[in-house]
């Protein structure tokens, strides 16, 4: 059974931020749209195997989040009741533990 994917409002804002960052670096809307589509494709690919994303552990304990990486960005999600909840899509060098509220 294929899982449903839901994006949080913050994840949608993150996608807009990724668009701006990639566009600023490339100055090419086609490249930027391709990059965003690749991130979305990576997320869509886990809908058939929701637990295939890497588990996010903190101090050797599972945080409840899994993640997939596309180039310089990480999509963090939770899987519950056949639904993938994408909470954030963040630049790989950000302090994502703090942003996700994990301490």
Secondary structure as GFF3:
##gff-version 3
##sequence-region A 1 103
A	DSSP	beta_strand	4	7	.	.	.	ID=ss1
A	DSSP	alpha_helix	9	26	.	.	.	ID=ss2
A	DSSP	alpha_helix	29	45	.	.	.	ID=ss3
A	DSSP	three_ten_helix	50	52	.	.	.	ID=ss4
A	DSSP	beta_strand	54	58	.	.	.	ID=ss5
A	DSSP	beta_strand	61	70	.	.	.	ID=ss6
A	DSSP	beta_strand	73	80	.	.	.	ID=ss7
A	DSSP	beta_strand	83	91	.	.	.	ID=ss8
A	DSSP	alpha_helix	96	99	.	.	.	ID=ss9
###
